[in-house]
């Protein structure tokens, strides 16, 4: 793996990191506390577009497999995804007449969220297929993904730290639009670099006619049928998908709850940036350490450790600032250390499950990646929706820009429990599911082949 090409490939994750972070961190808060949309409606405005992704991502995955079979690469689809930035800006640039009507504002955001998610899928699916398309082994795949994870962390940190600063305290739509424009330029620049990195790592190599036609035949068929087939054919992948669905739901719930926790429980609206930095920054240091630890412990053990400590750290946040502001910061740092592993290990285990399944499944790499990214997207929708449901049950009152509303005691309870107890329970469920994964033990045996057949989960 040439290091310059590997670095250029990883840099594409910086743009992706902004998109996976900013809507998850600010979009629910933007709807409820700037546009005055009721929590239940705001939750639906974020959930329904992500429901489309359940079909969209497997379709894009199958499309990328056909592109690779026909043209020898997935680059055309990857380049199309670089049009994400304008849709991202439109998501927050709500026109005045629309912003004055909460229902219309919710529809505007939901509509542009569908468009942005489609363009993100066009980039993300072929991009994440790269480690599987490469002929590297068990630890090599972790190395590729560790480069990506470090750069992804930079993107998440840029988005998570700059977005709240640029948007202020939600006092105007204009500030949100300026924030989206600045970060949109950042996104498209790094996405373009990532396309070049994929081109260098996987040069276009047209296949012989017979081989190309066979690969294209396997890639054809309805996207949902392809998704069903890969889940049926690969029990290890199926366990990994279910576990990561719970992980993704948990981490995105925490992102959505951060602004509410900082403002209402800590009494520090501007502290969102500090907590976001504490949540993300540890990955810059700990990702290489997690990679080294996985070489001796294996990915599965490290992942289970991350899930257990994440659940404990979530419960620790329930103390609020009653024991001093250092306690929530330290607990958030614990979550950040675990977050690095929660991203690195599942993503590096996906290529393991595909490669171990053999040649026939490798030809359907895009279908696997489409299912995986659909899982991530579903979690990204379910997390904020669960938190918005908790707010709605607690009677949280939405507000327009500039309004100051005092929340009830029940609303404060919902804000706190939704941010602490609920993610702890979800991550405990993820731990229970992930413990059923058996492939890692097989692949780390001294006599095991890194690309051997999958016989059980």
N, C-alpha and C positions, 0 to 999 in steps of 0.2 A: 504494500500500500504506500504509494508515494506521499510523503507528508504534506507537500504543498497542495496537492489535489484534495487530500483528506481535510485539510484546513479550509479550503474553499468550499468544499461540500458542507462542512460543519457550519460555516458562516451563514448559510441559507436558513439555519435554525433561528438566527437572531430576529429575522423578520417574522417567522412563525411564532416566536416567543411573545412578541408584542400582541399578535392577534389572539392567541389563546389566553392572554392575561387580561387585557384591557376590558373587553366585553364582560368577562367573568367577574372582574373586580368592580366595574363602575356602572354597567348597563342597568342592573336592577335598581341601584341607588339613583341613577339618572332618571329613570322612569318614575319612581315613587317620590323623590325629594326635589326634583326640578320640574318635571312635567305634570306632577300631581296625579299620576295614575295609581289607582288603588292596588294594594299588594297582590290580590288574587288575579287581577287583570294583567299586571306587570309580569307575574309569574307565567301566565299563559302566553304572553307576547314573546317570552324567551323560550318556552317549552315547545310550542308548536313548530317554529322553524327548525328546531333541532330534531323533531320527530321526522321531518322530511329527510334528514340525514341518514336515517335508518335504511332508506331505500337508495338515497343519492350516493353514499360512499361505496357500497358494494357495486353499484353501476359504474362509478368512476374506476373502481378497481378492475372490473372486467374489461372496461374500455382500455385501460393502460396495458393489460395483458395482450389485447388485440394489437395495440400500437407496437408493442415490443415484438410480437410475432411477425407483423408485417414489415416494420421498418428497422428492427434491431435495437430500438431504444424507446424510452418513454418521454423523450425530451419535448415533443410538441405539446403534450398535455401539461407538462411541468411549466413551460413558458407561458401557456395560457393563464395559469394561476397567478402570474405576476400582475394581472389586472385587478388584484384584490384591493389595492389601496383606495381607489375612488369609491368603491362600495363601502369600505370601512369609514371613510369621511362622511358619506351620506347617512350612515347609521346614526351619527350624532348631530348632523347639520339639519335639524328639524325646522322647516319654515315656520315663521311666526303664526300664520293663520291655523296651521296644523297643531302647533305647540299649545295654542289656546284651548284646544279641545282634547281632553285626556284620551277619549276613545280613538280619535283620529291619530293622535300621537302614538298610541300603542300599535295601531295598524301600520303606520309609517315605519316604526322601528322593526316590527316583525317582518314586513316585506323586504326591507333592505338587509335584514339579518339572513333571510333565505338566499338572497343574491350573493352576499359576502361569504356565506358558508359554502355555496356551490363553487366559488372561485378558490376558496381555501382548500376544498377537497381536491380540486384539479391540481393543486401544487403539492399538498401533503401526501396524497396516496402514492404517486410515483416517486416522490422524494424518499419516503420511508420504505419503499421497496428496494432501495439501493443496497442495504446491507445483506439482504437475502440474495440479490442478483450477483453479489460478489462471491467468489470462491475462497472464503476464509473460514477458519475453524471456530470452535466454541469460544475461546478467549479472544480471538481476532474480532468476532462480532461485537463483543463487549467493548473492545478498544475503539472500534468505529463509533459505537453509540456513546462512549464516554467523551470523545471529542465533540460529538453533537450536543451532549448534555451540558457541557461547560458553556458552549456558545449559546445554547438555548437559554441557559440561566442568565446570561448577559441580556438577551432580548427580554426575558421576563422581568429582569431587574430594571431595565430601561423603561419598559411599559408600566410596570407596577409602581416605580418611584416617580417617574416624570408625569404620568397621567394625572394622579391626584393633585400634583403641584400646578400643572397647567390648567386643570379644570377648576381649581379653587375648592370652595365649599359647596359647589353646586348652585351658585347664585345666578348663573345665566347659561342659556343654550349656546350663546356665542363663544364662551370660553371652552365649552366642550368641543365645539366645531374646530376651533383653533388647535386644541389638543390633538384631535384626530388628524388634522392636516399635517402637523409636525411629525407625528408618529407614522403617518402614512408614507411620507417621504423616506423615513428610516426603513420601513418595511420593504418597499419596492427595491431599494438599493441593495439590500442584503439578499433578497430573494433572487435577484439577477445574478449575484455572485454565486449563489448556491447552484443555479442552473449550470454555470461553467464548471463547478466542482463535480457535479454528476457526470457531465460530458467527459471530463478527464478520467474519472474513476472507471466509467463504463463506456468506452468508445463504441460508437455505433458499429455493429458487426452483422451485416445482412446474413441470414442463414441460408443454407441450401434449400432449394424449393420444397423438397419433400419434408425436411425438418420444419420449415416455416409453416407449411400448410397444416402439419400435424399439431403444432403449437397453437395455431390460430383456431383450429377445430375445437381444441380443448377449452379455449378461452371464450368461445361462443356460448350462447344460452342466456336465459333471463338472469339478471343480476341476483335476484333473491334466491333463485335456484342454485347459483354458484355459491352464495353465502351459506345456504343450507347444506350443500354438499361438503364444503370444507369443514364445517362444524361437525358433521356426521363422521367424516373420514378421519378426523384427528382429535381424539379425546384429550390429549395434552393441551392443544390449542383451545379446546372448549373450556377446560378448567381455568386456563390463563385469562380467557375473555371474561368469564363470570367474575373472577377475582378482581380484574382490573376495572370492570364496570363499577364495582363498589368503591375501589380506590379513587377513580376519577370523580365519582359522585361526591365523595368526601372532600377531596382537595378543592373542587370547584365550589362546594358549599362554604368552605372556609374563606375562599376568596370573596364570595358574594357577601359574606357576613362581616368582613373586616371593617368597612366604613361604618356600619351600624354599631359594631362593638366599640370602635375608637370614639365615636361621637357620643353615644348614649351611655355606655358602661364605664368608659375611662374619662369621659368629659373632655376629650381632646380631639376635635374633628381633624386637625392637621396631623394627628399621630398615625393616620392611615399609611402615610409614606414610610414612617419609621418601622411600623409592624410589617409592611410589605417587604422592606429591605431585610428585616430580620428573618422573614420567611424564605426569601429567595437567595440572599447573598451566601449563606453557608454552603450552597451547592458548588460555588466556585472553588472552594477548598476541599470539600469532602468528596466530590465526585471522583477525583483520582484516588483518594483513599478507599472509597467503596470498591473501585475497580481492583485495586491491589488486594483488598480483603477477599473479594470474590474468587481470586485465583487460588486461595487456600481453602476457603469455606464453601465455595460454590454460590451461585446466584440465588438459589432458593432459600438457603439459610439467611443470607443477608437481607432478602426481601421480607421474610417473616419477622426479622428483628426490626426492620423499619416500620412495619405495620404495628407491631406491639408498642413501640415507643411513641408512635404518632397518636395512638389511642390514649396513652397515658398523658402526653403533652396537652391534648385537647381538654382533658378533665382538669388539668392544672390551670387552664385559662379561666375557669369558673371563679377563681379567687378575685378576679378583677384587679383594681388597684388598692384593695383593702389592706394588703400586706406590702404596699409600695409598688410603684410603677415598674420596678425591676423584675417583678415576678412574671407579669404577662410578657415582657420582652424576652426573658429567659425561656419561658415555655414556647414562645414563637420561634426562638432559635432552635429548640429541640425539634419542633415541627419541620423547620427548614433543613436540618441535617437529615431527617427521615425523608423529606420530600425529594431530595437528590436521589436517594436509592429507589424511591417509589417510581421515579421516572426512568432511571437508568436500567434497572433490572428487568421489568416487564417488557420494555421495548427491545432489549437485547435477547430476551427469551423467545420472542415471536419468530425471528429467523431460525432459532434452534428447533422449534416445533416443525417448521416447514422443511428445513433441510433434513431433519431426522425422518420425515415422512417419505423421502425418496424423490426420484426424478419426476414422476407424474404429477406430484403436488407442487414441485418447484416451478413447473410451467404455469401454475395458477397463483404465483406470488402476489399479483395485484389483487386477486379475489381475497386472499388472506389479509392483505393490508387494508383493503376496503372494509372488511368486517371489523378489523381492529380499530380503524379510525372512526367507524360508525359507533363502536363501543365507547371510545373516548368522547365523541360528540354527544352521545346519549348521557353520559355522566356529566358533561359540561352543562347540559340542560337540566338534568334531574337535581343536581346540587342546588343551584339557585332557586329552582321551583320548590324544593323541600323547605328551603329557608323562607321563601316568600309565603309558603303555606303556614309555617310557624308564626310569622309576623301577622298574617291574617287571623289566625286563631287567637292570638294575643290582643287583637284589636289595634294594631299599629295604624296610626293616622298618617296618610300621605300628605305631602305639602307641595305647593308651587314654589318656584324660585323666589327667594326673599322672605318667605313666610317662616315664622317661628312658632312651632306647635309643641306643647308639652305632652309627652306620652304618658299613658297610665301605668300603674304598677304592673298590670298584667302584660302590657306591651314590653316593658323592661325585662320581665321574666322570660318572655318569648325570645327576645333578642339574645339573652344570655344562654338559655338552655339550647336554643337552636344553633348557637355557635360553639358550644362545648360538649354537652351530653350527646346530642344527635350525631356529630361526626365521630365521637368515640365509639358509639354503638355501630355505626356503619363500618368503621375500620376494623372493629372486632369481628364483624361478619366477613369482611374481606380476608382476615387472617384465617378464619375457619375454612373458607373455601380454598385458599391458596395452599393450605396444608395437605390438600389432596393431590397436589401436583407431584408426579413421580419421575418425570423425564430427566430432571436435573441430576438426580442420584444416579441414573443410568449413564448419563453423559460424562460424569466426573469419576467414574470407576477407572482404575488404571488401565484396564483392558478394553474399555469402551471406545467405540468409534464415534467421533463428533457428529457424524452424519448418518448414524445407524437408524434402523427402522423403529417406528413408534408402535409399541404393542399395547400400552395402557397409559392412563393419565398419570 
